[in-house]
Amino acid sequence: MKSTKVKWLSILTAGLLLTGCQAADSKKENASTEVSTTKQDADSHSHESEHNHAHDEEKEKIYAGYFEDSQIQDRSLSDWEGDWQSVYPYLLDGTLDEVFAHKAQQKGDKTEEEYKAYYETGYKTDTDRIVIKGNDVTFFKNGKAYTGKYQYDGYEILTYERGNRGVRYIFKSTEPKEGVPPYIQFSDHSISPNDADHYHLYWGEDRKALLEEVTNWPTFYPSKLDGHAIAHEMMAH
């Protein structure tokens, strides 16, 4: 009887030891899996950060006017749909003075007064508001509204003196109407379908002649923004 008890005790002890070893091995495996998963997550996060950084750098290059022809895509009028206001009144009332001071400090190639004079020529316009919906573009000028329908007329690539480039997206009026320019050309630093956050607009009767205009570029931001918000948007670029 005593021998039998010892035998069963030995079996029970061996079983407990085996169970303990298996549990320990299981914990090691779980710990190893957790370390592996954490490393994968870290690698994935690092890769995603690198990808986002590269994407941001590419966007900045395009915004500055450095891109390949193969990157340019057609765009529709819906990219500029919305209610837009001219920034020219904010230049005249001094709201944008902080922008010119910022540019003078950051770049140092012009004084604040010189920057203001440069942008006064650039922003100047008597069209204080534009509303774009579908194919309709409404120009608000001297208290009157003029609406015309437009269709896409392709894009043109411009090369500037300092070596960078820009893309003009062109739309043509479908019928002659008073107060409605035959051609409008958008420039917003983008070269593919994208909802614009602001844009420079050129308009007139001669498609080719408009492409040569690089000193006056009326600029429009969403009408919901006040002057100080627009100023901060400008300084962010």
Backbone as CSV, one residue per row, in Angstrom:
resi,resn,N_x,N_y,N_z,CA_x,CA_y,CA_z,C_x,C_y,C_z
1,MET,0.842,-1.210,0.000,0.000,0.000,0.000,0.873,1.255,0.000
2,LYS,1.946,1.249,0.836,2.833,2.398,0.920,3.523,2.636,-0.391
3,SER,3.906,1.516,-1.040,4.583,1.626,-2.349,3.663,2.242,-3.380
4,THR,2.392,1.878,-3.337,1.407,2.398,-4.295,1.223,3.888,-4.115
5,LYS,1.175,4.355,-2.852,0.991,5.780,-2.566,2.170,6.583,-3.096
6,VAL,3.393,6.037,-2.867,4.593,6.734,-3.345,4.577,6.846,-4.845
7,LYS,4.145,5.737,-5.496,4.086,5.717,-6.965,3.139,6.775,-7.479
8,TRP,1.940,6.863,-6.902,0.949,7.862,-7.338,1.433,9.276,-7.030
9,LEU,2.118,9.456,-5.902,2.655,10.757,-5.535,3.693,11.211,-6.560
10,SER,4.509,10.260,-7.018,5.542,10.581,-8.015,4.897,11.003,-9.326
11,ILE,3.843,10.248,-9.717,3.133,10.577,-10.972,2.499,11.962,-10.885
12,LEU,1.857,12.241,-9.714,1.193,13.531,-9.517,2.202,14.669,-9.560
13,THR,3.357,14.470,-8.909,4.403,15.508,-8.896,4.916,15.774,-10.296
14,ALA,5.157,14.681,-11.041,5.647,14.818,-12.426,4.628,15.570,-13.275
15,GLY,3.326,15.252,-13.035,2.264,15.930,-13.794,2.231,17.411,-13.511
16,LEU,2.402,17.754,-12.207,2.382,19.164,-11.842,3.570,19.900,-12.437
17,LEU,4.729,19.246,-12.412,5.926,19.852,-12.987,5.756,20.079,-14.479
18,LEU,5.175,19.088,-15.178,4.940,19.203,-16.619,3.970,20.317,-16.925
19,THR,2.893,20.391,-16.118,1.899,21.459,-16.309,2.534,22.823,-16.101
20,GLY,3.377,22.914,-15.064,4.061,24.180,-14.780,4.967,24.584,-15.916
21,CYS,5.711,23.606,-16.458,6.613,23.901,-17.586,5.836,24.356,-18.803
22,GLN,4.681,23.670,-19.066,3.847,24.053,-20.204,3.312,25.469,-20.026
23,ALA,2.889,25.805,-18.808,2.377,27.149,-18.537,3.468,28.180,-18.734
24,ALA,4.685,27.832,-18.257,5.812,28.758,-18.420,6.134,28.961,-19.887
25,ASP,6.128,27.823,-20.644,6.389,27.919,-22.090,5.327,28.769,-22.772
26,SER,4.065,28.584,-22.330,2.958,29.354,-22.913,3.146,30.843,-22.665
27,LYS,3.590,31.194,-21.433,3.826,32.597,-21.101,4.941,33.169,-21.954
28,LYS,5.999,32.344,-22.178,7.110,32.784,-23.011,6.637,33.054,-24.434
29,GLU,5.777,32.114,-24.945,5.258,32.277,-26.302,4.410,33.544,-26.396
30,ASN,3.539,33.772,-25.401,2.690,34.966,-25.393,3.535,36.224,-25.341
31,ALA,4.569,36.205,-24.483,5.453,37.375,-24.368,6.159,37.620,-25.679
32,SER,6.619,36.496,-26.308,7.300,36.622,-27.597,6.369,37.198,-28.650
33,THR,5.097,36.732,-28.645,4.099,37.226,-29.604,3.821,38.698,-29.388
34,GLU,3.729,39.102,-28.097,3.470,40.502,-27.776,4.611,41.388,-28.250
35,VAL,5.852,40.934,-28.028,7.017,41.701,-28.471,7.015,41.823,-29.981
36,SER,6.717,40.693,-30.666,6.694,40.680,-32.128,5.617,41.623,-32.657
37,THR,4.410,41.562,-32.030,3.301,42.421,-32.454,3.637,43.889,-32.234
38,THR,4.239,44.193,-31.064,4.628,45.574,-30.767,5.627,46.091,-31.782
39,LYS,6.599,45.223,-32.151,7.612,45.612,-33.142,6.946,45.861,-34.493
40,GLN,5.989,44.980,-34.879,5.282,45.164,-36.151,4.514,46.474,-36.155
41,ASP,3.835,46.764,-35.014,3.082,48.017,-34.909,4.007,49.224,-35.043
42,ALA,5.181,49.132,-34.374,6.147,50.232,-34.429,6.661,50.418,-35.848
43,ASP,6.976,49.284,-36.521,7.464,49.349,-37.899,6.400,49.938,-38.820
44,SER,5.134,49.502,-38.587,4.035,49.998,-39.409,3.846,51.495,-39.220
45,HIS,3.918,51.938,-37.941,3.756,53.366,-37.631,4.884,54.184,-38.255
46,SER,6.110,53.629,-38.169,7.269,54.312,-38.745,7.128,54.439,-40.250
47,HIS,6.674,53.357,-40.897,6.485,53.367,-42.353,5.415,54.373,-42.750
48,GLU,4.324,54.402,-41.965,3.227,55.337,-42.261,3.695,56.779,-42.106
49,SER,4.503,57.051,-41.071,5.022,58.401,-40.851,5.927,58.823,-42.007
50,GLU,6.781,57.897,-42.453,7.664,58.187,-43.578,6.861,58.461,-44.837
51,HIS,5.813,57.659,-45.043,4.952,57.840,-46.226,4.261,59.203,-46.198
52,ASN,3.710,59.574,-45.024,3.028,60.868,-44.897,3.996,62.022,-45.094
53,HIS,5.226,61.866,-44.570,6.235,62.913,-44.719,6.595,63.101,-46.190
54,ALA,6.781,61.976,-46.885,7.113,62.033,-48.315,5.967,62.657,-49.103
55,HIS,4.729,62.315,-48.717,3.551,62.867,-49.393,3.455,64.375,-49.182
56,ASP,3.729,64.817,-47.953,3.693,66.247,-47.647,4.772,67.003,-48.423
57,GLU,5.955,66.390,-48.529,7.040,67.026,-49.276,6.667,67.166,-50.746
58,GLU,6.010,66.138,-51.287,5.592,66.173,-52.697,4.560,67.270,-52.916
59,LYS,3.621,67.402,-51.978,2.602,68.456,-52.081,3.233,69.844,-52.031
60,GLU,4.233,70.002,-51.162,4.908,71.291,-51.044,5.652,71.641,-52.328
61,LYS,6.275,70.630,-52.957,6.971,70.848,-54.226,5.996,71.288,-55.305
62,ILE,4.852,70.617,-55.381,3.844,70.962,-56.384,3.309,72.361,-56.123
63,TYR,3.040,72.673,-54.849,2.535,74.002,-54.492,3.514,75.084,-54.923
64,ALA,4.811,74.785,-54.797,5.848,75.745,-55.170,6.070,75.807,-56.677
65,GLY,5.451,74.870,-57.415,5.546,74.912,-58.874,6.593,74.005,-59.477
66,TYR,6.930,72.909,-58.769,7.912,71.968,-59.290,7.254,70.591,-59.413
67,PHE,7.009,70.171,-60.647,6.290,68.929,-60.896,6.601,68.432,-62.307
68,GLU,6.197,67.189,-62.568,6.368,66.592,-63.888,5.068,66.723,-64.684
69,ASP,5.185,66.806,-66.005,3.991,66.902,-66.854,3.051,65.725,-66.622
70,SER,3.635,64.552,-66.366,2.832,63.335,-66.184,1.945,63.397,-64.942
71,GLN,2.248,64.319,-64.026,1.454,64.438,-62.800,0.186,65.272,-63.002
72,ILE,0.111,66.021,-64.077,-1.019,66.922,-64.310,-2.241,66.144,-64.779
73,GLN,-3.391,66.465,-64.212,-4.657,65.821,-64.590,-5.720,66.876,-64.866
74,ASP,-6.695,66.498,-65.683,-7.828,67.384,-65.940,-8.642,67.567,-64.667
75,ARG,-9.340,68.700,-64.596,-10.172,68.987,-63.434,-11.522,69.541,-63.887
76,SER,-12.509,69.403,-63.033,-13.848,69.917,-63.341,-14.133,71.163,-62.511
77,LEU,-15.137,71.910,-62.923,-15.500,73.154,-62.243,-15.906,72.909,-60.787
78,SER,-16.301,71.685,-60.477,-16.718,71.361,-59.104,-15.580,71.526,-58.099
79,ASP,-14.337,71.493,-58.570,-13.195,71.701,-57.664,-13.213,73.079,-57.025
80,TRP,-13.895,74.034,-57.689,-13.948,75.410,-57.183,-15.368,75.812,-56.786
81,GLU,-16.228,74.837,-56.618,-17.618,75.140,-56.259,-17.674,75.785,-54.878
82,GLY,-18.560,76.780,-54.745,-18.712,77.432,-53.455,-18.949,78.918,-53.576
83,ASP,-18.956,79.580,-52.435,-19.161,81.032,-52.337,-17.824,81.651,-51.940
84,TRP,-17.293,82.536,-52.794,-15.944,83.049,-52.629,-15.911,84.574,-52.552
85,GLN,-14.987,85.091,-51.772,-14.830,86.539,-51.624,-13.439,86.977,-52.064
86,SER,-13.356,88.175,-52.619,-12.066,88.748,-52.983,-11.311,89.160,-51.727
87,VAL,-9.982,89.015,-51.759,-9.174,89.441,-50.617,-8.739,90.905,-50.754
88,TYR,-9.024,91.500,-51.888,-8.567,92.873,-52.144,-9.050,93.873,-51.083
89,PRO,-10.329,93.830,-50.677,-10.781,94.764,-49.629,-9.984,94.648,-48.332
90,TYR,-9.520,93.434,-48.003,-8.737,93.251,-46.780,-7.337,93.842,-46.919
91,LEU,-6.829,93.901,-48.131,-5.562,94.586,-48.347,-5.742,96.086,-48.149
92,LEU,-6.839,96.615,-48.700,-7.078,98.052,-48.624,-7.315,98.535,-47.200
93,ASP,-7.976,97.720,-46.373,-8.287,98.180,-45.006,-7.196,97.836,-43.991
94,GLY,-6.092,97.237,-44.458,-4.964,96.972,-43.571,-4.976,95.623,-42.876
95,THR,-6.012,94.823,-43.078,-6.107,93.528,-42.406,-4.953,92.602,-42.785
96,LEU,-4.463,92.714,-44.008,-3.405,91.828,-44.487,-1.998,92.366,-44.228
97,ASP,-1.891,93.479,-43.515,-0.564,94.051,-43.251,0.340,93.061,-42.516
98,GLU,-0.243,92.251,-41.626,0.565,91.280,-40.896,1.147,90.222,-41.835
99,VAL,0.445,89.952,-42.928,0.951,88.998,-43.925,2.201,89.552,-44.598
100,PHE,2.153,90.817,-44.973,3.286,91.433,-45.659,4.485,91.577,-44.717
101,ALA,4.207,91.859,-43.452,5.283,91.939,-42.456,5.929,90.564,-42.280
102,HIS,5.107,89.533,-42.258,5.591,88.158,-42.120,6.470,87.770,-43.307
103,LYS,6.025,88.091,-44.519,6.799,87.765,-45.719,8.137,88.503,-45.730
104,ALA,8.098,89.767,-45.330,9.335,90.560,-45.302,10.337,89.969,-44.317
105,GLN,9.834,89.494,-43.187,10.698,88.916,-42.163,11.228,87.552,-42.587
106,GLN,10.365,86.738,-43.199,10.750,85.387,-43.569,11.671,85.347,-44.778
107,LYS,11.377,86.160,-45.792,12.127,86.099,-47.044,13.223,87.156,-47.145
108,GLY,12.936,88.367,-46.693,13.948,89.399,-46.675,14.316,90.004,-48.017
109,ASP,13.571,89.632,-49.078,13.890,90.176,-50.399,13.142,91.474,-50.699
110,LYS,12.118,91.787,-49.908,11.353,93.021,-50.054,11.001,93.546,-48.675
111,THR,10.745,94.826,-48.587,10.260,95.393,-47.334,8.762,95.131,-47.233
112,GLU,8.216,95.377,-46.059,6.771,95.207,-45.877,5.998,96.084,-46.853
113,GLU,6.449,97.318,-47.039,5.766,98.252,-47.944,5.857,97.774,-49.391
114,GLU,7.010,97.218,-49.762,7.175,96.707,-51.130,6.287,95.496,-51.380
115,TYR,6.172,94.639,-50.377,5.271,93.490,-50.524,3.822,93.959,-50.686
116,LYS,3.427,94.934,-49.902,2.054,95.422,-49.992,1.778,96.012,-51.371
117,ALA,2.716,96.761,-51.914,2.549,97.348,-53.242,2.446,96.250,-54.305
118,TYR,3.259,95.209,-54.159,3.252,94.087,-55.103,1.899,93.384,-55.099
119,TYR,1.384,93.113,-53.910,0.110,92.405,-53.806,-1.082,93.306,-54.124
120,GLU,-0.917,94.590,-53.941,-2.005,95.496,-54.323,-2.251,95.418,-55.826
121,THR,-1.187,95.330,-56.597,-1.318,95.143,-58.049,-1.887,93.759,-58.349
122,GLY,-1.406,92.775,-57.615,-1.847,91.410,-57.860,-3.302,91.160,-57.520
123,TYR,-3.760,91.639,-56.358,-5.113,91.359,-55.875,-6.196,92.272,-56.462
124,LYS,-5.801,93.360,-57.081,-6.761,94.379,-57.492,-7.869,93.830,-58.394
125,THR,-9.127,94.139,-58.045,-10.280,93.717,-58.838,-11.523,94.480,-58.389
126,ASP,-12.472,94.630,-59.287,-13.761,95.231,-58.907,-14.833,94.157,-58.755
127,THR,-14.443,92.898,-58.820,-15.360,91.780,-58.567,-15.135,91.330,-57.132
128,ASP,-16.088,91.601,-56.268,-15.862,91.331,-54.844,-16.344,89.960,-54.379
129,ARG,-17.092,89.258,-55.244,-17.606,87.952,-54.834,-17.889,87.103,-56.073
130,ILE,-17.666,85.790,-55.945,-17.964,84.837,-57.015,-18.635,83.618,-56.400
131,VAL,-19.726,83.183,-57.016,-20.417,81.973,-56.554,-20.412,80.959,-57.699
132,ILE,-19.926,79.756,-57.397,-19.845,78.697,-58.405,-20.704,77.524,-57.960
133,LYS,-21.627,77.132,-58.823,-22.515,76.004,-58.527,-22.813,75.263,-59.824
134,GLY,-22.436,73.988,-59.862,-22.607,73.225,-61.097,-21.773,73.859,-62.201
135,ASN,-22.417,74.165,-63.324,-21.726,74.830,-64.429,-21.945,76.341,-64.423
136,ASP,-22.647,76.842,-63.396,-22.942,78.274,-63.309,-21.878,79.013,-62.494
137,VAL,-21.441,80.143,-63.037,-20.515,81.019,-62.312,-21.147,82.406,-62.257
138,THR,-21.328,82.932,-61.044,-21.945,84.243,-60.862,-20.904,85.224,-60.345
139,PHE,-20.757,86.336,-61.061,-19.821,87.396,-60.691,-20.596,88.555,-60.072
140,PHE,-20.168,89.017,-58.907,-20.802,90.147,-58.237,-19.892,91.363,-58.394
141,LYS,-20.417,92.365,-59.076,-19.614,93.541,-59.413,-20.468,94.794,-59.285
142,ASN,-20.013,95.741,-58.457,-20.719,97.004,-58.262,-22.191,96.806,-57.906
143,GLY,-22.449,95.848,-57.058,-23.812,95.596,-56.587,-24.683,94.806,-57.540
144,LYS,-24.147,94.356,-58.668,-24.929,93.583,-59.630,-24.354,92.183,-59.781
145,ALA,-25.232,91.232,-60.122,-24.819,89.843,-60.300,-24.956,89.442,-61.770
146,TYR,-23.920,88.784,-62.272,-23.913,88.326,-63.663,-23.590,86.840,-63.685
147,THR,-24.495,86.039,-64.239,-24.329,84.582,-64.231,-24.168,84.024,-65.632
148,GLY,-23.191,83.155,-65.792,-22.982,82.478,-67.068,-22.678,81.010,-66.851
149,LYS,-22.890,80.210,-67.906,-22.569,78.784,-67.859,-21.221,78.566,-68.532
150,TYR,-20.425,77.659,-67.962,-19.084,77.412,-68.469,-18.827,75.926,-68.704
151,GLN,-17.965,75.662,-69.682,-17.547,74.297,-69.959,-16.014,74.222,-69.978
152,TYR,-15.497,73.057,-69.655,-14.050,72.869,-69.559,-13.390,73.049,-70.921
153,ASP,-12.260,73.760,-70.929,-11.538,74.030,-72.175,-10.050,73.674,-72.038
154,GLY,-9.746,72.697,-71.193,-8.380,72.215,-71.067,-7.521,73.013,-70.101
155,TYR,-6.249,72.706,-70.102,-5.304,73.424,-69.223,-4.067,73.825,-70.010
156,GLU,-3.339,74.792,-69.460,-2.086,75.258,-70.056,-1.017,75.305,-68.962
157,ILE,0.201,74.933,-69.339,1.332,74.959,-68.404,2.159,76.215,-68.658
158,LEU,2.425,76.955,-67.611,3.222,78.168,-67.724,4.554,77.986,-66.996
159,THR,5.631,78.502,-67.597,6.944,78.486,-66.963,7.324,79.910,-66.604
160,TYR,7.666,80.127,-65.339,7.968,81.463,-64.848,9.470,81.749,-64.879
161,GLU,9.816,83.000,-64.687,11.209,83.447,-64.798,12.148,82.716,-63.851
162,ARG,11.682,82.399,-62.648,12.575,81.758,-61.665,12.681,80.248,-61.846
163,GLY,12.014,79.709,-62.868,12.168,78.293,-63.178,11.039,77.382,-62.731
164,ASN,10.198,77.860,-61.822,9.056,77.047,-61.415,7.920,77.200,-62.423
165,ARG,6.870,76.406,-62.261,5.798,76.401,-63.250,4.426,76.466,-62.590
166,GLY,3.429,76.731,-63.397,2.057,76.767,-62.913,1.132,76.185,-63.966
167,VAL,-0.056,75.797,-63.530,-1.052,75.249,-64.448,-2.309,76.098,-64.381
168,ARG,-2.784,76.549,-65.521,-4.050,77.277,-65.615,-5.132,76.320,-66.114
169,TYR,-6.191,76.191,-65.343,-7.343,75.392,-65.769,-8.378,76.338,-66.358
170,ILE,-8.763,76.081,-67.610,-9.524,77.050,-68.386,-10.959,76.575,-68.647
171,PHE,-11.882,77.513,-68.519,-13.288,77.239,-68.800,-13.820,78.322,-69.730
172,LYS,-14.661,77.901,-70.647,-15.188,78.797,-71.676,-16.693,78.977,-71.508
173,SER,-17.153,80.221,-71.644,-18.588,80.505,-71.551,-19.319,79.831,-72.714
174,THR,-20.466,79.244,-72.429,-21.207,78.531,-73.478,-22.053,79.457,-74.340
175,GLU,-22.247,80.710,-73.880,-23.014,81.676,-74.673,-22.679,83.095,-74.229
176,PRO,-22.658,84.041,-75.159,-22.352,85.437,-74.814,-23.420,86.021,-73.899
177,LYS,-22.993,86.663,-72.813,-23.926,87.322,-71.901,-23.245,88.549,-71.314
178,GLU,-24.046,89.568,-71.045,-23.514,90.793,-70.459,-22.894,90.518,-69.094
179,GLY,-21.707,91.068,-68.884,-21.045,90.939,-67.589,-20.400,89.597,-67.332
180,VAL,-20.469,88.699,-68.323,-19.905,87.358,-68.178,-18.700,87.204,-69.107
181,PRO,-17.489,87.045,-68.570,-16.305,86.923,-69.418,-16.321,85.637,-70.232
182,PRO,-15.871,85.702,-71.487,-15.838,84.500,-72.331,-14.932,83.394,-71.779
183,TYR,-13.840,83.808,-71.105,-12.916,82.816,-70.551,-12.593,83.126,-69.091
184,ILE,-12.489,82.059,-68.296,-11.964,82.184,-66.936,-10.878,81.134,-66.772
185,GLN,-9.819,81.506,-66.068,-8.686,80.604,-65.878,-8.327,80.535,-64.393
186,PHE,-8.355,79.321,-63.860,-8.067,79.107,-62.440,-6.611,78.692,-62.229
187,SER,-6.020,79.214,-61.165,-4.713,78.770,-60.699,-4.795,78.675,-59.180
188,ASP,-4.574,77.468,-58.643,-4.676,77.296,-57.188,-3.553,76.440,-56.623
189,HIS,-2.463,76.304,-57.397,-1.269,75.570,-56.974,-1.470,74.061,-56.978
190,SER,-2.623,73.578,-57.431,-2.867,72.140,-57.553,-2.850,71.754,-59.030
191,ILE,-2.518,70.490,-59.294,-2.427,70.043,-60.686,-3.237,68.764,-60.935
192,SER,-4.136,68.456,-60.018,-4.996,67.281,-60.157,-6.285,67.558,-59.382
193,PRO,-7.332,66.742,-59.607,-8.605,66.977,-58.916,-8.433,67.176,-57.424
194,ASN,-8.996,68.287,-56.925,-8.794,68.651,-55.536,-9.730,69.807,-55.191
195,ASP,-10.368,69.754,-54.025,-11.239,70.856,-53.604,-10.364,72.040,-53.195
196,ALA,-10.472,73.133,-53.928,-9.624,74.301,-53.680,-9.974,74.965,-52.359
197,ASP,-8.932,75.468,-51.650,-9.182,76.258,-50.443,-9.034,77.748,-50.736
198,HIS,-8.473,78.077,-51.890,-8.440,79.439,-52.411,-8.002,79.338,-53.871
199,TYR,-8.079,80.415,-54.612,-7.602,80.376,-55.999,-7.354,81.787,-56.521
200,HIS,-6.532,81.845,-57.566,-6.308,83.075,-58.324,-7.098,82.908,-59.620
201,LEU,-7.777,83.959,-60.054,-8.616,83.844,-61.237,-8.285,84.933,-62.254
202,TYR,-8.187,84.509,-63.491,-7.942,85.414,-64.616,-9.153,85.312,-65.534
203,TRP,-9.636,86.434,-66.033,-10.781,86.359,-66.943,-10.698,87.446,-68.014
204,GLY,-11.318,87.141,-69.167,-11.299,88.084,-70.277,-11.765,87.437,-71.570
205,GLU,-11.552,88.137,-72.671,-12.059,87.678,-73.967,-11.045,86.859,-74.753
206,ASP,-9.765,87.058,-74.497,-8.721,86.425,-75.292,-8.028,85.335,-74.480
207,ARG,-8.253,84.087,-74.842,-7.701,82.950,-74.097,-6.180,82.998,-74.014
208,LYS,-5.542,83.267,-75.146,-4.087,83.273,-75.210,-3.484,84.460,-74.458
209,ALA,-4.099,85.625,-74.622,-3.585,86.821,-73.954,-3.651,86.680,-72.440
210,LEU,-4.674,86.001,-71.921,-4.809,85.802,-70.476,-3.641,84.997,-69.910
211,LEU,-3.109,84.098,-70.721,-1.992,83.272,-70.264,-0.741,84.103,-70.029
212,GLU,-0.670,85.255,-70.658,0.499,86.124,-70.515,0.373,87.080,-69.329
213,GLU,-0.797,87.078,-68.685,-1.025,87.947,-67.524,-0.476,87.293,-66.268
214,VAL,0.571,87.883,-65.710,1.180,87.322,-64.500,1.398,88.384,-63.421
215,THR,0.829,89.582,-63.627,0.999,90.647,-62.632,-0.277,90.944,-61.856
216,ASN,-1.413,90.627,-62.451,-2.697,90.847,-61.771,-3.429,89.513,-61.668
217,TRP,-3.630,89.048,-60.432,-4.241,87.737,-60.206,-5.220,87.837,-59.038
218,PRO,-6.409,88.382,-59.302,-7.433,88.469,-58.253,-7.558,87.140,-57.508
219,THR,-7.576,87.234,-56.202,-7.509,86.044,-55.356,-8.753,85.929,-54.488
220,PHE,-9.268,84.713,-54.395,-10.537,84.489,-53.701,-10.426,83.380,-52.656
221,TYR,-11.006,83.671,-51.482,-11.080,82.720,-50.370,-12.554,82.510,-50.019
222,PRO,-12.885,81.427,-49.318,-14.288,81.189,-48.946,-14.912,82.393,-48.236
223,SER,-16.134,82.724,-48.595,-16.827,83.885,-48.020,-17.088,83.738,-46.528
224,LYS,-17.061,82.507,-46.020,-17.331,82.292,-44.592,-16.171,82.739,-43.702
225,LEU,-14.991,82.946,-44.290,-13.819,83.341,-43.503,-13.771,84.854,-43.321
226,ASP,-13.318,85.302,-42.133,-13.104,86.740,-41.975,-11.670,87.073,-42.376
227,GLY,-11.349,88.351,-42.384,-10.052,88.795,-42.863,-8.876,88.228,-42.085
228,HIS,-9.012,88.128,-40.764,-7.916,87.630,-39.939,-7.672,86.128,-40.189
229,ALA,-8.742,85.388,-40.413,-8.590,83.956,-40.736,-7.874,83.788,-42.073
230,ILE,-8.224,84.627,-43.024,-7.561,84.586,-44.327,-6.077,84.922,-44.191
231,ALA,-5.768,85.929,-43.387,-4.377,86.322,-43.165,-3.568,85.157,-42.596
232,HIS,-4.144,84.442,-41.653,-3.447,83.319,-41.041,-3.277,82.175,-42.039
233,GLU,-4.278,81.984,-42.900,-4.166,80.967,-43.961,-3.012,81.315,-44.890
234,MET,-2.895,82.574,-45.242,-1.823,83.013,-46.139,-0.454,82.811,-45.503
235,MET,-0.336,83.112,-44.231,0.959,82.963,-43.561,1.354,81.504,-43.357
236,ALA,0.371,80.615,-43.389,0.653,79.196,-43.236,1.355,78.633,-44.462
237,HIS,1.276,79.361,-45.576,1.950,78.901,-46.807,3.237,79.688,-46.997
